[in-house]
Amino acid sequence: MEITELSLRHTNRLVEDLVHARLNTVDYFDYQITNDDVYEKRMNDLKNRTFAREELSDYLLSYHQKHFPENHTVTNNIKRLKQPDSLVIVGGQQAGLLTGPLYTIHKIISILVLSKQQEEKLSVPVIPIFWVAGEDHDFAEINHLLVSQNQVIKKKAIKHTQSEKVPVFYKELDQTECWNWICSIFETYGETDYTNTLMESLKQTLSTSKTYTQFFEKLTYEMFSGYGLVIMNSSDPDLRKMESVFFQQFIRKNEEISEALLAQQEFMRSVGYQPIIETEVTSANLFYHHENNERSLLHRAKDKTYSVEENLTFTEEEMRHFAEQTPERLSNNVVTRPLMQECILPTLAFIAGPGELAYWAELKRVFQVLDFEMPPVVPRLNITLLERSIETDMQDVEIEIEDVFTRGVEQARKEWVSKKEPSQMSPKIEETKKQFEQIHRELRESALSFDKSLEPFLMKNAYFIQAQLDLLESHIDKKIQQKHRVEMDKFSRIGKSLKPNDGFQERTWNIYYYLNKYGPNFLDEIVQLRYSFNNHHKIVKI
């Protein structure tokens, strides 16, 4: 395997400005991640903070003993958290089926790589932690995978009818339904020398999992425990006990937190950036969990009472009582989750996807409410896997990897056809369209001068003529593609592999496609490559 790099534009303007040093960073973040000494500075800043390291380590040991088989590397990392100079690199994601799209794997690789790099550089323990967002209840976001079936990209979702307000942490899976779904996924991958072993392993892991979150965590642990990855679940009731004192702080400063968020968002709008966190000034940025495990967003009134959608109302004193005595009745939203992470973990850096990077910029003043400095927010590694067969296809049709991401495969295909078929009909048809439109416009004007009620019919007639010319062009293009079917199939394979649905590969395909094709050592080879956090897109040739 080898890595090449591309400099690609980000669709989010704030992210694009950040990575190209066009952003006035101090308005959005507390650390300039391009500075060579950023991690040393953050390490020194954290020496002025205190953390419940013993409690954190004991909790994580208990959680891993309860849910996962013993792994010395993970256990040792958890114990190292007790050391007063230990730090963590952390990132998180929802619990997707079969780990979800590739970007989850890329985020974990980023956590592992940066942890290793900074431990060597700073000479202190740097622990990789993956924070599973178990509180999220939008199951529709994670209940499916995209697969290639009969030359078409299709969505395969698992059937589940449980309440949409219940966090995924509590969603119990149907063993039979889930296994049938897994079989349907692997059917699209095709059988290889590795298929049976992979599926047996998945079946075993599934049989020990009661919920979707457990299944996700167990698979993640199996893949990365050898690298010492520590798993935290944000919805675990035992973790809530550690969070109790911080929930109380969030309640005391609730109004300040909301005002700080809105002020930062207003500032961003004033300089041309569009915030992505949707919230109201009355939002408490906390959820209340009902006895049936459903959760509802809390809203704060002027008299400092808190209410939920079902018109349940609590006084501030009752809210503090929840936080102190039954913290499992509360959970964080997109605003307070980063704060809670900062309260609990000695975070050297937070690994963020493009969307997260943008919304963390909205939290600068929120962190200030608690007198915290926001940790360095580091863009995760963006990776595209280039298979040898696809690279061969690219060579055959003379398309470069950069062209795939800048011009697009469809444009490259059209240009290839124009070279092979210089007398193609498209320009002639376009000229014919213009001529027909000119002639028809004159006819319309004459007819309308006679009877204006003819206009709907005339416009429909004009549309029909243009549509017939479009049909002719489409038919001719189809004939050309049939003539060059071998090359057209290669363009199709290139697009489907590298730019599926005209988006990044990591947002569509799943790691098990590659494990099924290349074997169990594939992921280790990917993890152990040499990566640089330079905001360039990584092309990994496999």
C-alpha positions in Angstrom: 0.0 0.0 0.0 1.1 3.6 -0.6 -0.4 7.0 0.0 -0.6 10.0 -2.4 -2.2 13.3 -1.5 -4.6 15.7 -3.1 -5.5 19.3 -2.1 -9.3 19.5 -2.6 -11.8 22.2 -1.8 -14.2 21.9 1.1 -17.8 22.5 0.5 -18.1 24.3 3.8 -16.6 27.8 3.4 -15.6 28.1 7.1 -13.7 24.8 6.9 -12.1 25.8 3.6 -11.0 29.1 5.1 -9.7 27.4 8.2 -7.5 24.9 6.4 -6.1 27.5 4.1 -5.3 30.0 6.9 -7.8 32.5 5.7 -9.8 32.4 9.0 -9.2 34.7 11.9 -8.8 31.7 14.1 -9.0 33.4 17.5 -12.6 34.4 16.8 -13.6 30.7 16.6 -11.0 28.5 18.3 -8.5 28.8 21.1 -5.7 27.1 19.4 -4.1 27.4 15.9 -3.7 23.8 14.8 -1.1 24.7 12.2 1.3 26.0 14.8 4.2 23.5 15.5 3.9 23.9 19.2 0.1 23.7 19.5 0.0 20.4 21.4 2.8 21.4 23.7 1.0 24.6 24.5 -2.3 22.6 25.1 -0.4 20.2 27.4 0.9 23.0 29.5 -2.5 24.7 29.7 -4.0 21.4 31.0 -1.6 21.3 33.9 -3.7 24.1 35.4 -6.8 21.9 35.3 -7.8 19.1 37.6 -9.6 15.9 36.5 -11.1 13.0 38.4 -8.5 10.6 36.8 -8.9 7.8 39.4 -12.7 7.8 39.0 -12.5 8.0 35.2 -10.0 5.1 35.0 -12.0 2.9 37.4 -15.2 3.6 35.5 -13.6 2.7 32.1 -12.0 -0.4 33.5 -15.4 -1.5 34.9 -17.1 -0.7 31.6 -14.6 -2.7 29.5 -14.7 -5.7 31.9 -18.4 -5.7 31.6 -18.7 -5.5 27.8 -15.5 -6.7 26.2 -12.9 -9.5 26.4 -9.7 -8.7 28.2 -7.1 -6.9 26.1 -3.8 -5.9 27.8 -3.2 -2.9 25.5 -6.6 -1.4 26.3 -6.4 -2.2 30.0 -2.9 -0.6 30.2 -4.1 2.5 28.5 -7.1 2.9 30.9 -4.8 2.5 33.8 -2.4 5.1 32.4 -5.2 7.6 32.6 -4.5 7.7 36.4 -1.1 9.3 35.7 -1.3 13.0 36.4 0.3 14.0 33.1 -1.8 11.7 30.9 -3.8 13.2 28.0 -6.3 11.9 25.5 -7.1 12.3 21.9 -10.9 11.9 21.5 -13.4 11.7 18.7 -16.9 10.3 18.5 -19.6 9.0 16.2 -23.1 7.4 16.2 -23.3 3.6 16.4 -23.8 2.7 12.8 -24.7 -0.8 11.5 -21.6 -2.8 10.7 -19.7 0.4 11.9 -21.5 2.5 9.3 -19.9 4.4 6.4 -16.1 4.4 6.1 -15.7 7.9 7.7 -16.2 6.3 11.1 -13.2 4.1 10.5 -11.2 7.0 9.2 -12.1 9.0 12.4 -10.8 6.1 14.6 -7.6 5.8 12.5 -7.1 9.6 13.0 -7.5 9.2 16.8 -5.0 6.3 16.9 -2.5 8.0 14.6 -2.5 11.4 16.3 -2.3 9.7 19.8 0.8 7.8 18.8 2.4 10.8 17.2 1.9 13.1 20.1 2.9 10.5 22.8 6.2 10.1 21.0 6.6 13.9 20.7 5.5 15.0 24.1 6.8 12.0 26.1 3.6 11.7 28.2 0.8 9.1 28.0 -1.6 10.0 25.2 -4.7 7.7 25.2 -6.9 7.2 22.2 -10.6 7.4 23.2 -13.6 6.8 20.9 -16.8 8.4 22.3 -19.9 6.5 21.1 -22.9 8.9 20.7 -25.4 6.6 22.3 -27.8 9.4 23.2 -28.8 10.1 19.6 -32.2 8.8 18.8 -32.4 9.4 15.1 -32.2 5.7 14.2 -33.0 6.5 10.5 -29.5 8.0 10.2 -27.8 4.7 11.1 -30.2 1.9 10.2 -28.9 1.2 6.8 -25.9 0.7 4.5 -25.5 1.6 0.8 -24.5 -1.3 -1.5 -24.0 -1.9 -5.2 -26.6 -4.3 -6.5 -27.3 -5.0 -10.2 -25.0 -2.1 -11.1 -27.1 0.3 -9.0 -26.3 1.9 -5.6 -29.1 0.8 -3.3 -30.0 1.6 0.3 -30.5 -1.5 2.5 -32.2 -0.6 5.8 -33.0 -2.9 8.7 -36.7 -3.0 9.9 -37.3 -1.5 13.3 -40.5 -0.1 14.7 -39.4 1.1 18.2 -40.2 4.7 19.3 -38.2 7.3 17.4 -37.5 9.2 20.6 -35.6 6.4 22.4 -31.8 6.8 22.2 -30.1 4.1 20.2 -28.3 3.0 23.4 -31.6 1.4 24.5 -32.8 0.1 21.1 -32.8 -3.7 21.3 -32.0 -5.5 18.1 -33.8 -8.5 16.7 -31.2 -11.2 16.3 -32.9 -12.9 13.4 -33.8 -9.7 11.6 -30.3 -8.3 12.0 -28.6 -11.5 10.8 -30.8 -11.7 7.7 -29.9 -8.1 7.0 -26.2 -8.9 7.4 -26.6 -11.8 5.0 -28.3 -9.6 2.4 -25.4 -7.1 2.7 -22.8 -9.8 2.1 -24.8 -11.2 -0.8 -24.0 -8.0 -2.6 -20.3 -8.2 -1.8 -20.0 -11.7 -3.3 -18.3 -14.7 -1.8 -14.5 -14.7 -1.4 -11.9 -16.8 0.5 -12.6 -14.6 3.6 -16.5 -14.5 3.5 -17.3 -17.5 5.7 -14.8 -16.5 8.4 -16.0 -12.9 8.5 -19.6 -13.9 8.7 -19.0 -16.5 11.4 -17.2 -13.8 13.4 -20.1 -11.4 12.9 -22.6 -14.0 13.9 -20.8 -14.7 17.1 -20.5 -11.0 18.0 -24.2 -10.4 17.1 -25.2 -13.3 19.4 -23.6 -11.5 22.4 -25.2 -8.1 21.6 -28.5 -7.0 23.0 -28.6 -3.6 21.4 -27.4 -1.9 18.2 -25.0 0.1 20.3 -23.5 -3.0 21.8 -23.1 -4.6 18.4 -21.3 -1.5 17.1 -19.0 -1.2 20.1 -18.1 -4.9 20.0 -17.2 -4.7 16.4 -15.2 -1.6 16.9 -13.4 -3.1 19.9 -12.5 -6.3 17.8 -11.0 -4.1 15.1 -9.0 -1.7 17.2 -8.4 -3.0 20.7 -5.0 -4.2 19.5 -4.1 -0.5 19.2 -5.3 0.3 22.7 -8.5 2.2 21.6 -10.6 3.0 24.7 -14.4 3.1 24.2 -16.8 5.4 26.0 -20.5 5.5 25.6 -22.1 8.8 26.3 -25.4 7.2 27.3 -24.1 4.8 29.9 -25.9 5.4 33.2 -22.7 4.8 35.2 -21.0 7.6 33.2 -23.8 9.9 34.2 -22.7 9.6 37.8 -19.4 11.2 36.9 -21.3 13.8 34.9 -23.6 14.8 37.8 -21.6 17.7 39.2 -21.2 19.1 35.6 -24.9 18.9 34.9 -25.4 21.0 37.9 -23.0 23.6 36.5 -24.8 23.6 33.1 -28.1 24.2 34.9 -26.7 27.1 37.0 -25.2 28.8 33.9 -27.9 27.6 31.5 -29.0 31.0 30.4 -25.5 32.2 29.9 -24.7 29.2 27.8 -27.7 29.9 25.5 -26.8 33.6 25.2 -23.2 32.8 24.4 -24.1 30.4 21.6 -26.5 32.9 20.1 -24.0 35.7 20.3 -21.3 33.6 18.5 -23.8 32.6 15.8 -24.8 36.2 15.3 -21.2 37.2 15.0 -20.6 34.4 12.4 -23.5 35.6 10.3 -22.1 39.2 10.4 -18.9 38.0 8.8 -20.6 35.8 6.2 -20.6 32.3 7.8 -23.9 30.4 8.2 -24.2 28.5 11.6 -25.5 25.0 11.4 -26.6 24.5 15.0 -30.4 25.1 15.0 -31.5 26.2 18.4 -33.8 28.7 20.2 -33.0 31.2 22.9 -35.2 29.2 25.3 -33.4 25.9 24.7 -31.8 24.4 27.8 -29.4 22.4 25.6 -30.2 19.4 27.8 -32.5 16.4 27.3 -34.9 14.9 29.9 -35.3 11.1 29.9 -38.7 9.7 30.7 -39.2 6.4 32.5 -39.8 4.6 29.1 -36.3 5.8 28.0 -37.7 8.4 25.5 -36.0 11.7 25.7 -37.3 15.2 25.2 -35.5 18.5 24.8 -35.8 20.8 27.8 -36.8 24.5 27.4 -36.1 27.2 29.9 -38.7 29.9 30.8 -38.0 33.4 32.1 -38.9 32.3 35.7 -36.1 29.6 35.4 -38.6 26.7 35.2 -37.8 24.0 32.7 -40.4 22.2 30.5 -40.5 19.4 28.0 -42.7 18.7 25.0 -45.3 16.9 27.1 -45.8 20.0 29.2 -43.9 18.6 32.2 -42.5 21.5 34.1 -39.6 21.5 36.7 -38.2 24.2 38.9 -34.5 24.9 38.8 -34.2 23.3 42.2 -35.9 20.1 40.8 -33.5 20.2 37.8 -30.5 20.4 40.2 -32.0 17.5 42.2 -32.1 15.4 39.0 -28.5 16.3 38.2 -27.4 15.4 41.7 -29.5 12.3 42.6 -30.6 10.8 39.2 -28.2 12.2 36.5 -29.3 9.4 34.2 -32.5 11.4 33.7 -30.5 14.0 31.8 -28.3 14.0 28.7 -26.5 16.5 26.6 -27.3 17.9 23.2 -25.0 19.1 20.5 -24.0 22.2 22.5 -23.4 20.7 25.9 -21.8 17.4 24.8 -18.5 19.0 23.9 -18.6 20.8 27.2 -19.1 17.6 29.1 -16.3 16.0 27.2 -14.1 18.8 28.3 -15.2 18.5 31.9 -14.3 14.8 32.1 -11.3 14.2 29.8 -7.9 15.9 29.8 -8.3 16.4 26.0 -5.1 17.1 24.1 -7.2 17.3 20.8 -10.6 16.6 19.5 -10.8 14.8 16.1 -13.6 16.3 14.0 -15.4 15.6 10.8 -16.1 18.6 8.5 -19.6 19.2 10.0 -18.3 19.0 13.5 -15.5 21.4 12.8 -18.0 23.9 11.6 -20.3 23.7 14.5 -17.5 23.7 17.1 -16.7 27.1 15.8 -20.1 28.2 17.1 -19.1 27.1 20.6 -16.2 29.4 21.3 -18.1 31.7 23.6 -19.9 28.7 25.2 -16.6 27.3 26.4 -15.8 30.7 27.9 -18.9 30.6 30.1 -17.3 27.7 32.0 -13.8 29.3 31.8 -12.6 26.6 29.5 -10.3 26.8 26.5 -11.6 24.8 23.6 -9.2 22.0 22.8 -7.5 22.0 19.5 -10.1 20.8 16.9 -8.3 18.7 14.4 -9.9 17.7 11.0 -10.0 13.9 10.8 -8.1 12.2 8.0 -10.0 12.2 4.7 -9.2 8.9 2.9 -10.2 7.4 -0.4 -9.2 3.7 -1.1 -8.0 3.1 -4.7 -8.2 -0.5 -5.7 -5.7 -1.8 -8.3 -8.5 -2.9 -10.7 -10.0 0.7 -10.5 -6.5 2.2 -11.1 -6.1 0.0 -14.2 -9.5 1.1 -15.4 -8.4 4.7 -15.0 -5.2 4.1 -17.0 -7.2 2.5 -19.7 -9.5 5.5 -20.2 -6.8 8.0 -19.5 -8.3 9.7 -16.4 -6.1 10.9 -13.5 -7.2 10.6 -9.8 -7.3 14.4 -9.5 -9.7 14.6 -12.5 -12.1 12.2 -10.6 -12.4 14.7 -7.8 -12.1 18.0 -9.7 -13.8 17.5 -13.1 -15.9 14.5 -12.2 -16.2 11.1 -13.8 -19.2 12.0 -16.0 -17.4 15.1 -17.5 -14.3 12.9 -18.1 -16.5 10.3 -19.8 -18.0 13.0 -22.1 -14.6 14.3 -23.0 -13.3 10.8 -23.8 -16.3 10.2 -26.1 -15.8 13.5 -27.9 -12.2 12.5 -28.6 -13.3 9.0 -29.9 -16.3 10.4 -31.8 -15.3 13.8 -33.1 -18.4 14.0 -35.3 -20.8 13.5 -32.4 -24.2 15.0 -32.7 -24.5 17.0 -29.5 -23.2 20.3 -30.8 -25.4 20.0 -33.9 -28.5 19.1 -31.8 -27.8 22.1 -29.6 -27.6 24.4 -32.6 -30.8 22.9 -34.0 -32.6 23.6 -30.6 -31.6 27.2 -30.9 -32.8 27.5 -34.5 -36.1 25.7 -33.7 -36.6 28.0 -30.7 -36.1 31.1 -32.8 -38.5 29.9 -35.5 -41.1 28.8 -32.9 -40.8 32.1 -31.0 -41.8 34.0 -34.2 -44.7 31.6 -34.6 -45.8 32.1 -31.0 -45.7 35.9 -31.4 -47.9 35.7 -34.5 -50.4 33.3 -33.0 -50.6 35.3 -29.7 -51.3 38.5 -31.7 -54.3 36.7 -33.0 -55.5 35.0 -29.8 -53.7 35.3 -26.4 -55.5 32.2 -25.0 -53.3 30.1 -27.2 -50.3 30.7 -25.0 -50.5 27.5 -22.8 -50.8 25.3 -26.0 -48.0 27.1 -27.7 -45.6 26.7 -24.8 -46.5 23.1 -24.5 -45.8 22.7 -28.2 -42.4 24.4 -27.9 -41.5 22.1 -24.9 -42.6 19.0 -26.9 -40.3 19.9 -29.8 -37.3 20.5 -27.5 -38.1 17.3 -25.6 -38.0 15.3 -28.9 -34.6 16.7 -29.7 -33.4 15.8 -26.2 -34.8 12.3 -26.8 -32.8 12.1 -30.1 -29.6 13.2 -28.3 -30.2 10.6 -25.6 -30.8 7.9 -28.2 -27.6 8.8 -30.1 -25.6 8.9 -26.8 -26.9 5.5 -25.9 -25.8 4.1 -29.3 -22.3 5.6 -28.7 -22.1 4.1 -25.3 -23.1 0.7 -26.7 -20.3 1.1 -29.3 -17.8 1.8 -26.5 -19.4 -0.5 -23.9 -16.2 -1.8 -22.4 -14.8 1.8 -21.8 -18.2 3.0 -20.5 -18.3 0.2 -18.0 -14.8 1.3 -16.8 -16.0 4.9 -16.3 -19.0 3.5 -14.4 -16.8 1.3 -12.1 -14.4 4.3 -11.5 -17.3 6.6 -10.5 -19.0 4.0 -8.3 -15.8 3.1 -6.4 -14.3 6.6 -6.0 -17.2 9.1 -6.3 -20.4 7.1 -5.6 -23.5 9.2 -6.0 -21.0 12.0 -6.9 -19.9 12.2 -3.3 -16.8 11.0 -1.3 -16.3 7.2 -1.1 -16.1 7.4 2.7 -19.7 8.6 3.0 -21.1 5.7 1.0 -19.2 2.4 1.3 -18.6 0.3 4.4 -15.4 -1.4 5.7 -16.8 -4.9 5.4 -16.8 -4.7 1.6 -13.0 -4.3 1.7 -12.5 -6.9 4.5 -14.5 -9.4 2.5 -12.4 -8.7 -0.6 -8.9 -8.3 0.9 -9.0 -10.2 4.2 -8.7 -9.6 7.9 -5.2 -8.0 7.7 -6.5 -5.2 5.4 -7.5 -2.9 8.2 -4.1 -3.3 10.0 -2.3 -2.4 6.9 -4.4 0.8 6.6 -3.9 1.8 10.2 -0.1 1.3 10.0 0.5 3.6 7.1 2.3 6.9 7.7 -0.2 9.8 7.8 0.3 13.5 8.0 -2.4 15.9 9.4 -1.9 18.5 6.7 -5.5 18.7 5.6 -4.8 17.0 2.3 -7.0 14.2 1.0 -5.3 10.8 1.2 -5.4 8.4 -1.7 -4.5 5.0 -0.4 -3.6 2.5 -3.2 -4.5 -1.0 -2.2 
